Amino acid sequence: MNEQDYSLESLIASESFKAYCLKTSDKEVQKWTTWLKDHPEKEADVAEAHKWVLAMSSVAEPNEAIEEWSKLSAKLPSQKTVRRLIPKWAPIAIAASIALLIGIFVWQFPQEQSYKEISTAYGEIMLLDLPDGSQLTLNGHSRVKYNESWDTEATREIWLEGEGYFDVRHIPQKPLVVHMKYGDIKVMGTKFNALHREDVQRVTLIEGFLEIKGPNQEEIELEPGDQMVFADQKWKSNKIDPEPVTAWKDNMMIYRDATIESIINKLKWDFNWDIQVMEDSIMDRRVNAFIRENNPELLLQALAEIYDMEFEKLDEGKYLIK
């Protein structure tokens, strides 16, 4: 089977996927972590299949499962109702199928997860209230996905592409996990900024405690003022001033000793601006700027006046630095 065609049922029946869920094989954990990052459209099926596998692991023997099948079959809704949860090849994997049905009653059948997906346009900043009362400020050209209710979840989970500032409500024994391409962020109650653009991923802790689990299952703890940057297939730590990192959420632009290259990338990611340079050496030039509005045109005007730089407008959102 083509890996892109994995259904909920085939995931549950896969021994490889089971090893990933139960963490019995580092190789399979790495394989499925990579696969999930390459196939984000399968996140909902993977999350649901993961729950079924954990439920199945509690059924010790196939005979025990078959006995439970007999007890439950009279109580279950019609097969049409549970069609998506029971494979057509149930006689071949009857123990697995029965475990699913046992799990259905544990979670008060039927209880489908309902995910909310929200995205922002270039230049748009959006404040979101999450299901637990936490808040997420979403930067331009970003996307987030999460379950509409976390009441019955052991973990509050959210998937992020782009950039977001999290103000997380503390709930004992119920961490919030932010899934990103190169690692998961786990927090209880804290404030932090998370960015994933192209091959760049940065996590900056403002308050509280934060833990990152990297693509190789390494665990990294952060303290306030720490920034972790993923580069060259590993995480690197820096102590930074967080104010320039989070200025965007307050509709400001702050750059301190920033390279022109970093500013160009930021304007490309957040506003879809295309800025070219006449000479490569310009990219390494370092500048400072404070703009009381998240406005790229005002930023370029300030840089031109303060640093005697010339910007030629080639088209809407397209400039050449001379």
N, C-alpha and C positions, 0 to 999 in steps of 0.2 A: 504493500500500500504506500502511495505517495504520502509523505509526512504532512503535507499541506491538507490532505483529505481526512485527517484524524477526526473522528466524531467523538461525542461524549462516551458512547459505548465502547469504541475501540480503544480509547485512552484507558478506561477502567480495566479492560481485559489485557492490557499490555504489561508484561512482566517488567519491562524496562521502565515504564511509567510508575509502576508500583514501587520499584527500588528508589526512584526519585522522590516519591511522596514519603516513603518511610525512612529515607536517608540511609539506606543500607549499602549504597555504592556511590563513592565519590565521583566515579566516572559517569554514572547515569545522572547524578545531580547536575554535573557540569553540562552534560549533553542537553538535558531538558531545559535548564536555565537559559542556555544559548538559543535553543529552538523557540522558546516562548518569546524571547526578545526579537527574534526574526519573524514571528507570527503573532503580533499583538491582537489580531482579530480573533484569536483563539483563547484569549484570556478568560472569558466567561466560562467556556467549556472546561478549561483546565482547572479553574477554581472549583467548579462543581464536581468534576471528576476527582479532584484531590480529596474532597469531603467524603465521597463514596469509598475511595480506597481506604481511608482511615477507618470508616465504619466497617468495611469488609475485614480489616485486620483483626477486629475484635471477635470474629467468628472462627473458632479454633479449627474445626474439622468440617469437611463436606457433609458427613452424616448429620452433624449437628445442624447444619444449614438446611438440609433437606427436611429434617423434623420440624424446624421452624417454618418452612414453607407450608407444610401441611396445616400448621396451626393458624397461619395468617391468611391463607388463600381465600377462606370463606369471608374474611373481613375486608379484603381489599376491594377497591373500586374496580370497574371493568378494565379489561386489558387495553381498551382504547384510551382510557385515562392515563395509564402509565406506559404508553407505547414508547415514548422517548427514553424511558429509563430501563427498559428490558430489551436486550439484544434479541434479534431474530434467531440467533444461534444459541438460545438459552440452554437447550439440553447439553451442549458441549461445555458450557461454563455455568452450570446450574448453581454451584455454590456462590459464585460471584453475584449472580442475579438475585439469589435469595437474600444475600447480605444487603443488596440495594433496597429490597423491600423492607427489611428490618429497619434500615436507615430511614426509610420514608416515614415510618411511625415515630421514630425518635424525633424527627423534625416536623411532625404534624402534617402529614401528607394532605394536599400537595402544597409545596412552598417553593416556588420558583424565585430565583434571585432576580431583582429588577435593578439594572444599572442605569445610572444617569451619566450622560456624556455632555460636557460643556467645552466650547472652544471660543477663542477670542480672535478678532481680526487684527491685522497689523496696526499698531498704534493704540489699540484698545486695552484698557485696564479694568478688570472686573473683580468686585469683592463678593465672595461666596460664603454663605453660611452652610457648614457641613452638618450631617445628620446628628452629630453629638454636641453641637454648639460651638465647635472649633470654627476658626475662620481661615479662609484661603484667599489671598489676593493673587489673581492670575494676570501675568504680564501679556503683552501683545503677542499674537501668533503662537498661542499655547493651547494645550488641550489636556483635559483631566477627565477621569472616569472613576466612579465609585458606586457602591451599593446605596440605594436610596434609603435603606434602614440598616443601622448597625446594632439594633436592639438585641438580636439573637446571635450576633457574631462574637466569637472569642477575640478576634483581632479586627481593628478598624483598618480597612485596606483602601488604598487610593493609587491610581496609576497616573503618572505625570509625564507629559512631553512639553518641552518649552521651559518656562520659568514661573515659579510660584513662591510666595512668601506665606509661611504657615504660622499661625498662632493657635497652638494645640491645647485644648482643654485636658487637664490631668484627670484620668479615670484609672484608679488602682486596678491592677491585674488585667488591664485591657489596652495594650499598646496600639499605637497608630503606626502603620507601615506604609511608606511611600515607595512604590515600585518604579524604578528607573532602569534605563538600559544597562548601565554598568554596575548596578548594585542597589540594594534595598536600604532604606533609611527607617530605623526603628526608634520611636520616641514614646514617652508617656505623657508629658506635658511640657511644652517648650516653644521657643520661637526660633525659626530658622529659614534660610533662603535656599532653594534648590533650583539648579539650572541644568538643563540638558539641551544643547543645541549642536546639531551635526555630530562631530566626534568629541565635543567638549562636555564634560560634566563636572559641576562644582557644587559643593554643599558647604554653607556657611552657618555656623551656630551663633545665635545672638544671645539666647538665654537658656538655662537649663542643661539637660543632658541629652546626648544623641549618640546612636550607634549605627554604623554602616556595615552591612555585610556585602563584601565585594564579589565579583564574578567567580573568584576562586574559593569562595566561602570563607575568606578571611574576615575577621571582625575588628572594626576600628572604632574607638571611642573618641568623642570630641568634647572639648571644653569651650565655654563662651570665648569668642574671638578666634577660634580655629576655623580654617577653611581647608577642605579636602578637595584636591583636583585630580581627576582621573586622566592620566596621560601615559603613553607607552605601556599600556596594559597593566598599570598599577596605580594605586592611590598615593598622592604626595601631600604632605601637610604643610600649611603655612599659617603664621600668626598675622592677622591683618586688621585694618580698621574697617569695621563692617558698614559704616555709614555710606560710602560710595556704592557698596553692593546693593543696599536696600533702598537707595534714594528714589528709584523708579516708582515704588509703591506709594510714595508721598507726592507723586507727580513732579519730581525734580530730577536733575542730572548733576551728579557730582563726580568729578574725576580728579584724582590726586596722583601725580607722577605716573600718569597713564600713557601708554604708547598710542600713537596714531592708529596703529594696526588694531589695538583692542577697541578703540572707539569706532573704527570702521566696521568691525565685526558686530558690535552692539547695535549699531544703526541698521545693519543688514538684517539681523535676527529679529529686532523689535518692530522695525518700520518698513522693511523690504527696500531699503535704500541701497543703491549701487554707487559706491565711491571708489574711484580709481586714482592712482598716483602717477605723476610723471616720472618720478625717480624712486627707486626702491628704498633708498636711504631715508625717505620721509617716514616710512612705516615705523622706524625705530625711534623717532623723535618723541620725547616725553613732554606732556603738557599738564596743566591744571585748569579746571573749569568748574564754575558753580552757576547753574541755570535754574531759576525758580519755576521753571515750567518744563515738562517733559516734551520738548519741542526741538527736533533736530535742526531746523532752520536757524533758530536762535543760537544753538550751539555752534554751528558753522560760522555764524556772524561774529560770535565772541572770539573764536579761535583766529579768525582772520584779522580782527582788530588787535588782539593782544600779542599774537605771535607772528604778525606780518606774513600771514599765509594767504595765498590767492586761491579762491575756489571758483571754478568755471562751471556754470550750470549747463549740462548737456541736454537734459530732458527732465521731466517731472521725477524727482527722487533720484536723479543720476547726476553726479558731480565729478569733476576732475580737480585734484589738488596739484598746484604747480609749485 
